[in-house]
Amino acid sequence: VSKPVFKAELSAGSIVDWSEYDKHWYGTSVSAIKAVSAASKSCVLSLHPRSVPALRDAGLMPFVLFIAPPGIDQLRAICRRSNKTLKDSELQGIIEEARELDLRFGHWFDAVLVNSDSDACYSQLLALLHAVHTEPQWVPVSWTGRRPHPLFADTD
């Protein structure tokens, strides 16, 4: 689509996450997410945190998971095991960015996993996904399409 059409769809709330790369715009549409859901599948997205409110506003009933880095000693050990060389200042930057994300967007998170061990984190992720699919979850009544019981409705 053209850039003006893309921006119009973004403004209309038809696109929940977007980015620009090499003068091209990319995005995830509400309709694409709904199509996956309609096929009885789960849509797993890696989003910019600014996009989480748009997911909720679009009535998509997301389960928002934040995967946080461990402390600096564990992060350093993970880098050594994977043969990555990062300076302590870069590791501290990763931790600080995660802290900022949690401060700014933490109220949108349904769960937080600390990735101190990838196998354990993956097992926790699988357990969370199982719980989301099998256990009752609280959601705002507006997501269900039901109106509140008259007893609880505003009387203004």
WOVENGI-V456865 format. One record per pair of residues at least 24 apart in sequence whose C-alpha atoms are under 7 Angstrom apart, sorted by the first residue. I is the first residue (numbers start at 0). J is the second residue. D is the distance in whole Angstrom. If there is no record, write none. Layout:
BEGIN
i-><I;I>
j-><J;J>
d-><D;D>
END
This chain:
BEGIN
i-><15;15;15;16;16;16;48;58;60;62;63;63;63;63;64;64;64;64;65;65;65;65;66;66;66;66;67;67;67;67;67;68;68;68;68;69;69;69;73>
j-><50;53;54;46;47;50;104;142;142;109;107;108;109;110;108;109;110;111;108;110;111;112;111;112;113;114;97;111;112;113;114;94;113;114;115;113;114;115;115>
d-><6;5;6;6;7;5;7;6;7;6;7;5;5;7;6;6;5;6;6;6;5;6;6;5;6;6;6;7;6;5;6;6;6;5;7;6;6;5;6>
END
